[in-house]
């Protein structure tokens, strides 16, 4: 917001800056598609492990929480709700929420 309480519009930015943001957006669309695939593999692996051992794999669970936090940051950047470019252009984000202490099946 500016001093008058107005939110600046996109027209205040140069076309070059908008074009650069668009290029980063295209890059992060590709990153997001890769993240979705990684997440599908994680979920599939976790359930196979669960059926075999009857318990979840804690390192995979922690990793999946980090992947979902990163995907959330990428989605915020893609939807113009965040200006900071996601990893690798900034630090890897901290987890938004910790995993639940136990997994239940009710």
C-alpha positions as a LaTeX table, in Angstrom:
\begin{tabular}{lrrr}
\hline
Residue & $x$ (\AA) & $y$ (\AA) & $z$ (\AA) \\
\hline
Unk1 & 0.00 & 0.00 & 0.00 \\
Unk2 & 1.11 & 3.54 & $-0.59$ \\
Unk3 & 0.68 & 6.42 & 1.86 \\
Unk4 & $-2.89$ & 7.04 & 0.65 \\
Unk5 & $-4.00$ & 3.48 & 1.36 \\
Unk6 & $-4.09$ & 2.43 & $-2.29$ \\
Unk7 & $-2.54$ & $-0.78$ & $-3.54$ \\
Unk8 & $-0.26$ & $-0.09$ & $-6.52$ \\
Unk9 & $-1.42$ & $-1.70$ & $-9.75$ \\
Unk10 & 0.63 & $-3.76$ & $-12.16$ \\
Unk11 & 0.72 & $-0.79$ & $-14.56$ \\
Unk12 & 3.25 & 0.89 & $-12.25$ \\
Unk13 & 5.82 & $-1.74$ & $-13.31$ \\
Unk14 & 7.73 & $-1.83$ & $-16.56$ \\
Unk15 & 6.94 & $-4.41$ & $-19.19$ \\
Unk16 & 10.50 & $-5.73$ & $-18.90$ \\
Unk17 & 9.99 & $-6.49$ & $-15.19$ \\
Unk18 & 6.65 & $-8.17$ & $-15.96$ \\
Unk19 & 8.29 & $-10.22$ & $-18.73$ \\
Unk20 & 11.06 & $-11.36$ & $-16.37$ \\
Unk21 & 8.48 & $-12.35$ & $-13.78$ \\
Unk22 & 6.63 & $-14.28$ & $-16.50$ \\
Unk23 & 9.81 & $-16.20$ & $-17.38$ \\
Unk24 & 10.32 & $-17.13$ & $-13.72$ \\
Unk25 & 6.65 & $-18.12$ & $-13.57$ \\
Unk26 & 7.11 & $-20.49$ & $-16.51$ \\
Unk27 & 10.19 & $-21.97$ & $-14.81$ \\
Unk28 & 8.28 & $-22.50$ & $-11.57$ \\
Unk29 & 5.33 & $-24.07$ & $-13.42$ \\
Unk30 & 7.80 & $-26.74$ & $-14.54$ \\
Unk31 & 9.20 & $-27.03$ & $-11.00$ \\
Unk32 & 5.65 & $-27.39$ & $-9.66$ \\
Unk33 & 4.88 & $-30.23$ & $-12.10$ \\
Unk34 & 8.05 & $-32.01$ & $-10.94$ \\
Unk35 & 7.03 & $-31.46$ & $-7.31$ \\
Unk36 & 3.63 & $-33.02$ & $-8.02$ \\
Unk37 & 5.31 & $-36.10$ & $-9.48$ \\
Unk38 & 7.70 & $-36.35$ & $-6.52$ \\
Unk39 & 4.76 & $-36.05$ & $-4.16$ \\
Unk40 & 2.84 & $-38.83$ & $-5.94$ \\
Unk41 & 5.87 & $-41.11$ & $-5.65$ \\
Unk42 & 6.26 & $-40.27$ & $-1.95$ \\
Unk43 & 2.61 & $-41.06$ & $-1.20$ \\
Unk44 & 2.73 & $-44.30$ & $-3.17$ \\
Unk45 & 5.97 & $-45.35$ & $-1.44$ \\
Unk46 & 4.63 & $-44.45$ & 2.00 \\
Unk47 & 1.53 & $-46.62$ & 1.54 \\
Unk48 & 3.53 & $-49.57$ & 0.22 \\
Unk49 & 5.82 & $-49.24$ & 3.23 \\
Unk50 & 2.78 & $-48.96$ & 5.51 \\
Unk51 & 1.16 & $-52.12$ & 4.12 \\
Unk52 & 4.38 & $-54.10$ & 4.45 \\
Unk53 & 5.64 & $-52.90$ & 7.83 \\
Unk54 & 2.36 & $-51.63$ & 9.35 \\
Unk55 & 4.07 & $-48.36$ & 10.33 \\
Unk56 & 4.90 & $-45.17$ & 8.47 \\
Unk57 & 8.40 & $-44.22$ & 7.40 \\
Unk58 & 9.30 & $-41.18$ & 9.52 \\
Unk59 & 12.12 & $-39.78$ & 7.31 \\
Unk60 & 9.84 & $-39.97$ & 4.25 \\
Unk61 & 7.06 & $-38.35$ & 6.25 \\
Unk62 & 9.32 & $-35.44$ & 7.26 \\
Unk63 & 10.59 & $-35.09$ & 3.68 \\
Unk64 & 7.04 & $-35.02$ & 2.29 \\
Unk65 & 6.15 & $-32.26$ & 4.75 \\
Unk66 & 9.08 & $-30.21$ & 3.46 \\
Unk67 & 8.11 & $-30.88$ & $-0.17$ \\
Unk68 & 4.53 & $-29.75$ & 0.48 \\
Unk69 & 5.77 & $-26.57$ & 2.20 \\
Unk70 & 7.98 & $-25.80$ & $-0.79$ \\
Unk71 & 5.10 & $-26.50$ & $-3.20$ \\
Unk72 & 2.96 & $-24.09$ & $-1.20$ \\
Unk73 & 5.59 & $-21.35$ & $-1.59$ \\
Unk74 & 5.83 & $-22.06$ & $-5.34$ \\
Unk75 & 2.02 & $-21.79$ & $-5.67$ \\
Unk76 & 2.04 & $-18.46$ & $-3.81$ \\
Unk77 & 4.71 & $-17.15$ & $-6.20$ \\
Unk78 & 2.85 & $-18.43$ & $-9.27$ \\
Unk79 & $-0.43$ & $-16.85$ & $-8.16$ \\
Unk80 & 1.25 & $-13.47$ & $-7.53$ \\
Unk81 & 0.64 & $-13.71$ & $-3.79$ \\
Unk82 & 4.34 & $-13.68$ & $-2.92$ \\
Unk83 & 7.19 & $-11.71$ & $-4.45$ \\
Unk84 & 10.15 & $-13.69$ & $-3.14$ \\
Unk85 & 11.34 & $-16.21$ & $-5.71$ \\
Unk86 & 11.25 & $-19.70$ & $-4.23$ \\
Unk87 & 14.27 & $-21.96$ & $-3.75$ \\
Unk88 & 16.88 & $-22.07$ & $-5.37$ \\
Unk89 & 16.70 & $-18.28$ & $-5.64$ \\
Unk90 & 16.12 & $-17.97$ & $-1.89$ \\
Unk91 & 16.49 & $-20.20$ & 1.14 \\
Unk92 & 14.51 & $-23.42$ & 1.32 \\
Unk93 & 11.35 & $-22.57$ & 3.30 \\
Unk94 & 10.78 & $-23.66$ & 6.87 \\
Unk95 & 7.91 & $-26.05$ & 7.44 \\
Unk96 & 4.54 & $-24.32$ & 7.76 \\
Unk97 & 3.21 & $-26.95$ & 10.14 \\
Unk98 & 4.83 & $-29.87$ & 11.93 \\
Unk99 & 3.48 & $-33.33$ & 11.13 \\
Unk100 & 0.96 & $-34.77$ & 13.57 \\
Unk101 & 2.61 & $-36.77$ & 16.33 \\
Unk102 & 0.91 & $-39.98$ & 15.25 \\
Unk103 & $-0.91$ & $-41.31$ & 12.23 \\
Unk104 & $-4.43$ & $-42.66$ & 12.79 \\
Unk105 & $-6.74$ & $-44.66$ & 10.54 \\
Unk106 & $-10.24$ & $-44.02$ & 11.76 \\
\hline
\end{tabular}
